Amino acid sequence: MEKIYQSSAEKDANSNIWLDIEQKSAKSPVQAAAPDDIWQLTEGRLNHAKNKPVKIPDAEVADVSTKAGEARYALRNPHNDKYIIIGDEELFLWNLIDGQNTVKDIALEYITRYDALGSELLMDLLDALRNDGFLEEQPVSVFQSLKEHFHKDTLSAAAMSVVVFFVHGILTTRKADSYFTWLYKHFAHVFFTRLMLIFGIFLFLADIILYVHFFLIRHNGLLITFSSTSHHVYDDFILLMLVFFLSVLIHEHAHALTVKKYERKILRGGVMLYFGMPLAFVDTTDIWMKPKWARIAVSFAGPFSNALLGGLFFSIALFLPDTILRSIFLQAAILNTTLFFINLLPIAETDGHYIIQDYLEMPRLRTQALSFIKSGMWQKLARRERWEKNDFIFFLYGLIFIAGVIFTLYLGLHFWITTMEHLFKAALLRPALVLEILGVLVTIMIIFIIIRLFLLWSKRASNINNLLQSRIESG
């Protein structure tokens, strides 16, 4: 499809916009980018998939289709008399830029409507709209404001960069796909055989039953030692953190390997620092090019891997004597099963949310459902209007959301009663325990800050070297 973005800011006052439209209509179509190029373009230009672009409310839209029947629409900005010519698909995207939908939602809606990846098209359109003032200014984040405030002070800018990285920093590599391709080919493909699937279902059922027994009935906690006078609580905390990190790592590997099962690409992989806590992550966006059941399988693979680990650890613990080793397996099983449930609850953009969204093929399900529960439902009840099919879907999603929040709060309360209480009592008897735990967290933070600064230094050194090399060659 032809894409034309035309600004009239520099045109003569006597120029005719309709003549310009005819001239642009005669241009040859722009060649579409290859899929790999699209992903690279999107990765470079779409850094904030959760932004919600807002179009100016008084923009004019006119149908200027050609006599041959080729769809053309002219957008006019009344504030600066700039014009953009778009086609049917861009008009579809334009109508979704209403401040309610994130960039990611818009991209998913395009895929659902046209059965194609519209990343390049969306990015071009957003660039053109932004450049010609068709988008309202977005609120600047607190971190961005601070960075702009301190940008003249090198030391302050460096300090702010460290703070932002500590809160939400990412270390990524594009070589992750090669790693997962090798891992799937030489080892992990066996996990996708029918025999392993049957064994996995058995572990899954065992995990759910034993989780209810040990965590919800017998109230086992997440600390190995239950004596408040023990000197092993600190070791318990370290072990708990290691199990958590390894569980998240396996969770992300399950997502990635399932993507390889469907012969798609892992765009990026790495470590994300979230408020000082390092978490593994992979970018599985390329699975959008597969049908919904493949997308559902990738989303479910992560939590399912945690359930399998839980079932395996529970099963091992059943055959061990009542020792510290048995407690270790029990706590690891409880932690993994808790991660399984939390990831399936659609209380945020979790794996469970994407499973429901892909199954129903409603890319904006969460936004629409919460909006319906907040206002639309009550308005229809007050007016005694008939509910449509989507209204019932939004209502059920809202109920699941509320139930998920309640269940999460219950798990948090239960976690406090069975786990944190013991840690608090141990800290009262041994105050140095608090400093030890803080020391571990600070150490983790320092390690990642050092890695971050090293990568920045390496990148700058590489850029300087490339610049010098280019000047030497040009000289």
Secondary structure as GFF3:
##gff-version 3
##sequence-region A 1 475
A	DSSP	alpha_helix	17	25	.	.	.	ID=ss1
A	DSSP	alpha_helix	35	45	.	.	.	ID=ss2
A	DSSP	beta_strand	60	63	.	.	.	ID=ss3
A	DSSP	beta_strand	73	77	.	.	.	ID=ss4
A	DSSP	beta_strand	82	86	.	.	.	ID=ss5
A	DSSP	alpha_helix	88	96	.	.	.	ID=ss6
A	DSSP	alpha_helix	103	114	.	.	.	ID=ss7
A	DSSP	alpha_helix	119	131	.	.	.	ID=ss8
A	DSSP	alpha_helix	142	149	.	.	.	ID=ss9
A	DSSP	alpha_helix	154	168	.	.	.	ID=ss10
A	DSSP	beta_strand	169	173	.	.	.	ID=ss11
A	DSSP	alpha_helix	176	186	.	.	.	ID=ss12
A	DSSP	three_ten_helix	188	192	.	.	.	ID=ss13
A	DSSP	alpha_helix	194	211	.	.	.	ID=ss14
A	DSSP	pi_helix	212	217	.	.	.	ID=ss15
A	DSSP	alpha_helix	233	261	.	.	.	ID=ss16
A	DSSP	beta_strand	268	274	.	.	.	ID=ss17
A	DSSP	beta_strand	277	283	.	.	.	ID=ss18
A	DSSP	three_ten_helix	285	289	.	.	.	ID=ss19
A	DSSP	alpha_helix	292	318	.	.	.	ID=ss20
A	DSSP	alpha_helix	324	344	.	.	.	ID=ss21
A	DSSP	alpha_helix	351	360	.	.	.	ID=ss22
A	DSSP	alpha_helix	365	371	.	.	.	ID=ss23
A	DSSP	pi_helix	372	376	.	.	.	ID=ss24
A	DSSP	alpha_helix	377	383	.	.	.	ID=ss25
A	DSSP	alpha_helix	389	415	.	.	.	ID=ss26
A	DSSP	pi_helix	416	420	.	.	.	ID=ss27
A	DSSP	alpha_helix	421	429	.	.	.	ID=ss28
A	DSSP	alpha_helix	432	474	.	.	.	ID=ss29
###
